[in-house]
Structure formats: structure tokens, C-alpha cells
Amino acid sequence: MMQAKIQRLLPFFTLALLFVALTIATPHFLTKVNLSSVARQTAVINMMALGMTPVIISGGIDISVGSILA
């Protein structure tokens, strides 16, 4: 039971550790300018992922999304 919980939370801990390490290594990593730049660069992919989530959950996997984006 505990091992399953650790496996489920491991990606979040890894992401947090990555943020801390990059913030220490690069002082400009967690600035407002950098975070807004990342948000702008990933906006289209995020919108497509949000739209595909209900489709995948309902079992109707549609693989044409990548070709539509290209």
C-alpha cells in the first residue's frame, strides 16, 4: 500500500526537485518573464491535451490530433 502511494507521488516529487535544482543552478529560472514565456510556448499543446483528455477517458482514442497540429 505504501509503495503504491510512493509510486503515485514520485512524479510530483521529481518535478519539485527539478524546479529546486534549476532555480539554484540558474537564478533567472523562476522569474515572471521565464514562466510567462514557457506558458506561451506550451499554450497550443496544453489546449489540445485538455481537449483530448475526455476523449481518451471515454475510450475513444483519436490519434489524428498530432497531424492536425502539424
OpenMM code with the backbone's topology and positions (N, CA, C; nanometers):
from openmm import Vec3, app, unit

residues = "MET MET GLN ALA LYS ILE GLN ARG LEU LEU PRO PHE PHE THR LEU ALA LEU LEU PHE VAL ALA LEU THR ILE ALA THR PRO HIS PHE LEU THR LYS VAL ASN LEU SER SER VAL ALA ARG GLN THR ALA VAL ILE ASN MET MET ALA LEU GLY MET THR PRO VAL ILE ILE SER GLY GLY ILE ASP ILE SER VAL GLY SER ILE LEU ALA".split()
positions = [
    Vec3(0.0822, -0.1188, 0.0000),
    Vec3(0.0000, 0.0000, 0.0000),
    Vec3(0.0871, 0.1258, 0.0000),
    Vec3(0.1876, 0.1282, 0.0842),
    Vec3(0.2761, 0.2440, 0.0932),
    Vec3(0.3591, 0.2592, -0.0340),
    Vec3(0.4020, 0.1471, -0.0914),
    Vec3(0.4820, 0.1519, -0.2130),
    Vec3(0.3995, 0.2076, -0.3296),
    Vec3(0.2739, 0.1734, -0.3375),
    Vec3(0.1875, 0.2255, -0.4434),
    Vec3(0.1690, 0.3760, -0.4284),
    Vec3(0.1577, 0.4217, -0.3055),
    Vec3(0.1425, 0.5651, -0.2807),
    Vec3(0.2691, 0.6404, -0.3203),
    Vec3(0.3840, 0.5818, -0.2896),
    Vec3(0.5115, 0.6439, -0.3261),
    Vec3(0.5253, 0.6494, -0.4780),
    Vec3(0.4890, 0.5429, -0.5460),
    Vec3(0.4975, 0.5405, -0.6919),
    Vec3(0.4041, 0.6433, -0.7544),
    Vec3(0.2899, 0.6649, -0.6924),
    Vec3(0.1946, 0.7617, -0.7449),
    Vec3(0.2442, 0.9049, -0.7255),
    Vec3(0.3138, 0.9311, -0.6151),
    Vec3(0.3604, 1.0660, -0.5846),
    Vec3(0.5000, 1.0959, -0.6381),
    Vec3(0.5707, 0.9953, -0.6858),
    Vec3(0.7075, 1.0134, -0.7324),
    Vec3(0.7212, 1.1177, -0.8439),
    Vec3(0.6330, 1.1217, -0.9440),
    Vec3(0.6479, 1.2258, -1.0470),
    Vec3(0.6381, 1.3677, -0.9910),
    Vec3(0.5521, 1.3890, -0.8919),
    Vec3(0.5382, 1.5223, -0.8336),
    Vec3(0.6631, 1.5616, -0.7550),
    Vec3(0.7185, 1.4670, -0.6801),
    Vec3(0.8416, 1.4941, -0.6061),
    Vec3(0.9584, 1.5185, -0.7013),
    Vec3(0.9624, 1.4435, -0.8098),
    Vec3(1.0680, 1.4618, -0.9088),
    Vec3(1.0577, 1.5998, -0.9731),
    Vec3(0.9364, 1.6415, -1.0057),
    Vec3(0.9160, 1.7737, -1.0641),
    Vec3(0.9556, 1.8842, -0.9665),
    Vec3(0.9186, 1.8685, -0.8402),
    Vec3(0.9558, 1.9674, -0.7388),
    Vec3(1.1072, 1.9734, -0.7221),
    Vec3(1.1718, 1.8586, -0.7203),
    Vec3(1.3176, 1.8545, -0.7087),
    Vec3(1.3840, 1.9194, -0.8297),
    Vec3(1.3284, 1.8968, -0.9470),
    Vec3(1.3811, 1.9575, -1.0686),
    Vec3(1.3687, 2.1097, -1.0637),
    Vec3(1.2544, 2.1597, -1.0176),
    Vec3(1.2359, 2.3041, -1.0045),
    Vec3(1.3361, 2.3641, -0.9067),
    Vec3(1.3569, 2.2983, -0.7942),
    Vec3(1.4519, 2.3484, -0.6943),
    Vec3(1.5934, 2.3477, -0.7507),
    Vec3(1.6326, 2.2394, -0.8156),
    Vec3(1.7679, 2.2295, -0.8707),
    Vec3(1.7918, 2.3344, -0.9791),
    Vec3(1.6944, 2.3534, -1.0668),
    Vec3(1.7115, 2.4522, -1.1733),
    Vec3(1.7097, 2.5947, -1.1196),
    Vec3(1.6326, 2.6185, -1.0149),
    Vec3(1.6310, 2.7512, -0.9540),
    Vec3(1.7654, 2.7826, -0.8895),
    Vec3(1.8254, 2.6842, -0.8267),
    Vec3(1.9572, 2.7046, -0.7655),
    Vec3(2.0638, 2.7219, -0.8737),
    Vec3(2.0569, 2.6423, -0.9787),
    Vec3(2.1584, 2.6468, -1.0843),
    Vec3(2.1467, 2.7717, -1.1712),
    Vec3(2.0247, 2.8166, -1.1969),
    Vec3(2.0011, 2.9324, -1.2832),
    Vec3(1.9130, 3.0316, -1.2094),
    Vec3(1.9658, 3.1445, -1.1692),
    Vec3(1.8882, 3.2407, -1.0900),
    Vec3(1.7645, 3.2951, -1.1617),
    Vec3(1.7652, 3.2942, -1.2944),
    Vec3(1.6524, 3.3509, -1.3690),
    Vec3(1.5479, 3.2462, -1.4073),
    Vec3(1.5542, 3.1292, -1.3487),
    Vec3(1.4634, 3.0210, -1.3886),
    Vec3(1.3192, 3.0482, -1.3467),
    Vec3(1.2963, 3.0858, -1.2234),
    Vec3(1.1598, 3.1077, -1.1748),
    Vec3(1.1205, 3.2553, -1.1756),
    Vec3(1.1584, 3.3261, -1.2799),
    Vec3(1.1173, 3.4655, -1.2920),
    Vec3(0.9842, 3.4730, -1.3659),
    Vec3(0.9185, 3.5861, -1.3509),
    Vec3(0.7896, 3.6052, -1.4169),
    Vec3(0.8042, 3.5992, -1.5689),
    Vec3(0.9116, 3.6554, -1.6213),
    Vec3(0.9340, 3.6564, -1.7661),
    Vec3(0.9524, 3.5146, -1.8193),
    Vec3(1.0321, 3.4340, -1.7518),
    Vec3(1.0573, 3.2974, -1.7975),
    Vec3(0.9310, 3.2120, -1.7876),
    Vec3(0.8582, 3.2226, -1.6783),
    Vec3(0.7367, 3.1418, -1.6635),
    Vec3(0.6305, 3.1809, -1.7658),
    Vec3(0.6171, 3.3111, -1.7954),
    Vec3(0.5202, 3.3516, -1.8974),
    Vec3(0.5648, 3.3058, -2.0360),
    Vec3(0.6946, 3.3029, -2.0602),
    Vec3(0.7460, 3.2535, -2.1874),
    Vec3(0.7159, 3.1044, -2.2049),
    Vec3(0.7366, 3.0282, -2.1009),
    Vec3(0.7060, 2.8847, -2.1059),
    Vec3(0.5561, 2.8632, -2.1269),
    Vec3(0.4738, 2.9427, -2.0598),
    Vec3(0.3285, 2.9300, -2.0755),
    Vec3(0.2857, 2.9618, -2.2183),
    Vec3(0.3436, 3.0646, -2.2789),
    Vec3(0.3106, 3.0982, -2.4179),
    Vec3(0.3548, 2.9890, -2.5142),
    Vec3(0.4715, 2.9312, -2.4908),
    Vec3(0.5245, 2.8305, -2.5820),
    Vec3(0.4468, 2.6994, -2.5759),
    Vec3(0.3857, 2.6703, -2.4632),
    Vec3(0.3147, 2.5432, -2.4482),
    Vec3(0.1631, 2.5574, -2.4542),
    Vec3(0.1129, 2.6759, -2.4852),
    Vec3(-0.0316, 2.7004, -2.4818),
    Vec3(-0.1084, 2.6112, -2.5794),
    Vec3(-0.0605, 2.5981, -2.7016),
    Vec3(-0.1325, 2.5193, -2.8024),
    Vec3(-0.1363, 2.3718, -2.7632),
    Vec3(-0.0246, 2.3183, -2.7192),
    Vec3(-0.0197, 2.1773, -2.6793),
    Vec3(-0.1083, 2.1535, -2.5576),
    Vec3(-0.1078, 2.2478, -2.4631),
    Vec3(-0.1930, 2.2334, -2.3449),
    Vec3(-0.3407, 2.2337, -2.3822),
    Vec3(-0.3808, 2.3199, -2.4744),
    Vec3(-0.5212, 2.3244, -2.5169),
    Vec3(-0.5620, 2.1934, -2.5847),
    Vec3(-0.4736, 2.1391, -2.6670),
    Vec3(-0.5053, 2.0123, -2.7326),
    Vec3(-0.5115, 1.8990, -2.6310),
    Vec3(-0.4232, 1.9015, -2.5329),
    Vec3(-0.4241, 1.7975, -2.4297),
    Vec3(-0.5518, 1.8051, -2.3470),
    Vec3(-0.5955, 1.9261, -2.3144),
    Vec3(-0.7207, 1.9403, -2.2393),
    Vec3(-0.8400, 1.8907, -2.3201),
    Vec3(-0.8383, 1.9145, -2.4493),
    Vec3(-0.9471, 1.8669, -2.5341),
    Vec3(-0.9458, 1.7159, -2.5530),
    Vec3(-0.8288, 1.6563, -2.5543),
    Vec3(-0.8182, 1.5121, -2.5759),
    Vec3(-0.8419, 1.4302, -2.4494),
    Vec3(-0.8297, 1.4915, -2.3339),
    Vec3(-0.8455, 1.4174, -2.2087),
    Vec3(-0.9811, 1.3481, -2.1980),
    Vec3(-1.0938, 1.4179, -2.2197),
    Vec3(-1.2224, 1.3461, -2.2117),
    Vec3(-1.2373, 1.2375, -2.3181),
    Vec3(-1.1779, 1.2596, -2.4345),
    Vec3(-1.1860, 1.1595, -2.5419),
    Vec3(-1.1131, 1.0323, -2.5004),
    Vec3(-0.9950, 1.0478, -2.4440),
    Vec3(-0.9170, 0.9315, -2.4014),
    Vec3(-0.9835, 0.8623, -2.2836),
    Vec3(-1.0367, 0.9402, -2.1891),
    Vec3(-1.1035, 0.8811, -2.0725),
    Vec3(-1.2250, 0.7999, -2.1145),
    Vec3(-1.2980, 0.8484, -2.2142),
    Vec3(-1.4181, 0.7769, -2.2580),
    Vec3(-1.3860, 0.6568, -2.3462),
    Vec3(-1.2591, 0.6377, -2.3799),
    Vec3(-1.2200, 0.5196, -2.4565),
    Vec3(-1.2117, 0.5425, -2.6055),
    Vec3(-1.2382, 0.6622, -2.6522),
    Vec3(-1.2308, 0.6911, -2.7951),
    Vec3(-1.1001, 0.7577, -2.8304),
    Vec3(-0.9925, 0.6827, -2.8294),
    Vec3(-0.8607, 0.7408, -2.8542),
    Vec3(-0.8512, 0.7828, -3.0004),
    Vec3(-0.8190, 0.9100, -3.0207),
    Vec3(-0.8077, 0.9669, -3.1545),
    Vec3(-0.6630, 1.0081, -3.1767),
    Vec3(-0.5938, 0.9401, -3.2668),
    Vec3(-0.4518, 0.9691, -3.2876),
    Vec3(-0.4290, 1.0730, -3.3962),
    Vec3(-0.5341, 1.1334, -3.4489),
    Vec3(-0.5174, 1.2315, -3.5559),
    Vec3(-0.4826, 1.3701, -3.5040),
    Vec3(-0.4796, 1.3902, -3.3738),
    Vec3(-0.4544, 1.5227, -3.3183),
    Vec3(-0.3159, 1.5727, -3.3554),
    Vec3(-0.2170, 1.4874, -3.3521),
    Vec3(-0.0816, 1.5284, -3.3868),
    Vec3(-0.0702, 1.5764, -3.5300),
    Vec3(-0.1368, 1.5092, -3.6217),
    Vec3(-0.1297, 1.5512, -3.7615),
    Vec3(-0.2077, 1.6796, -3.7851),
    Vec3(-0.3132, 1.7015, -3.7093),
    Vec3(-0.3880, 1.8265, -3.7208),
    Vec3(-0.3033, 1.9429, -3.6719),
    Vec3(-0.2295, 1.9227, -3.5643),
    Vec3(-0.1432, 2.0277, -3.5109),
    Vec3(-0.0306, 2.0608, -3.6078),
    Vec3(0.0242, 1.9597, -3.6723),
    Vec3(0.1358, 1.9831, -3.7647),
    Vec3(0.0870, 2.0620, -3.8831),
] * unit.nanometer
topology = app.Topology()
chain = topology.addChain("A")
for resn in residues:
    res = topology.addResidue(resn, chain)
    for name in ("N", "CA", "C"):
        topology.addAtom(name, app.Element.getBySymbol(name[0]), res)
